[in-house]
């Protein structure tokens, strides 16, 4: 959710922090602030985006070689200057930035108020920093020890960075349930919620584990457990390139990421689909092949767009591998006392690898003895470390809040998984496997062709930019695509949209259809094509405005629809990888025409690290 960045070293801290906050703004943009330590401890913060913070501090003294910054996605307290981070303690000797939620903050706050602490915000974070101050006062201990003791008293999730006026040239950080990464430079260190603010300065990073406390002091990095046991930092090299987190000439990150899909799909297949050798290879599944082959059931847990990818996977795994599949909202999974056994496999899907609800679902499934297979995009993320095995999607950094290339990369990896498991189980013949491999290898080129429809789709967007509602319909493999198309439109244009299985329209939504209702129908040539034609006739009979996504060369549906978007002929099993692209472009252009902030839609954040 929120974005954290901090620096300690030989450079001026403030420019590094502000640049880092801009790169983390996709994680939260309700307000932003910095704390700079240079003899005194100065906190500057402002409601709004990072640019407003920059303007606010333009005339301030920002000289410092130690500092930290934060861009907020509000949980406790509305977005305003007072609730922005960093937060001072009552004495203003200590400052903190925090990503996460402290669940027992109300009881702690009441106790601290009795001890004389004064609060100026509605946040749980201000409770945290005053708890640290109170513990330090009561125990006459160092800031490090006070932080350690405070962590034993708080309940919830956190990634924190703490500065103290009385202990200069020192940064203290800790995490539980919210991501935190250390950048290791020459005589300098960086802290951030993810690697995007770090890559410009160093490609060497340490991923902080849950319950670890980081102390950077006098040029030395010290990592300890909550029980004060020293840990050996594991330094990894980032493969991320700086240009991958820049817009590269596109107006928005979202548009760039839509157009990156031919490459991201190919990268997600690279080394896994060996067409000439007729071989599929996924290292993450190798040690657990028998588990998949003998599984009683596969449970997929995910949220948002990843949940839609999971729905596609349900069709794939049941179709190709003949294994029963259940797709669960991770946010609901553990609250209904699910039945899980050691013969179940749980597939957890998350772009960021930090989704709090999905991590909680993993924890529950592990406690029941299930095998956990993770699919995520971020190397070293919490889900990658919490699962028994898994596969990275290799989509590259996705900065736009509305997920696009992550969806198609996830579906690509899930397709490969279903093909491997189906072949191992004997439910997918050699001949059918070869056909699917050839077809899958052609998908990047077909997506490239679908992207050529961009200008045509922009004209359709002009027609519908002011409507209040949309319906999206699809059947079979295209039903999850209808859900994803509706979600994209809601997320970035703020138009109400719903996705349905096309046949379900008759069971309620058809009441909404009139001459003002646009209905997007994904109607590619597949086993349910004739049924979808009938559904379109039902919409047309009620004067609905039909936007049809069809297979090239179709002559039946174009005679019925007001607008037609043609995509290349694709195997029914793989069609979501192609049919979703026009829907991404349609939502993008409608949002731009409505003047919406495409990359940072209101109320949303890229990585949902709170439950």
Buried (B, 14 or more C-beta within 10 A) or exposed (E): BBBBBBBBBEBBBBEBBBBBBBBBBBBBBBBBBBBBBBEEBBBBBBBBBBBEBBEBBEEEEBEBBBBBBBBBBBBBBEBBEBBBBBBBBBEEBBBBBBBBBBEEBEEBBEBBEEEEBEBEBEBBBBBBBBBBBBBBBEEEBBBBBBBBBBBEBBEBBBBBBBBBBEBBEBBBBBBBBBBBBBBBBEEBBBBBBBBBBBBBBBBBBBBBBBBBBBBBBEEEBBBBBBEEEEBEBEEBEBEBEEEBBBEEEBEBBBBBBBBBBBBBBBBBBEEBBBEEEEEBEBEBBEEBEEBBBEBEBBBBBBBBBBBBBBBBBBBBBBBBBEBEBBBBBBBEBBEEEBEBEEEBBBBBBBBBBBBBBBBBBBEBBBEEEBBBBBBBBBBBBBBBEBBBBBBBBBBBBBBBBBBBBBBBBBBBBBBBBBBBBBBBBEBBEEEBBEEBBEBBBBBBEBBBBBBEBBEBBBEBBEBBBEBEEBBBBBBBBBBBBBBBBBBBBBBBBBBEBBBBBBBBBEEEBBEBBEEEBBBBBBBBBBEBBEBBBEBBEBBBEBEBBBBBBBBEEBEBBEEBBBBBBBBBBBBBBBBBBBBBBBBBBBBBBBBBBBEBBBBBBEEBBBBBBBB
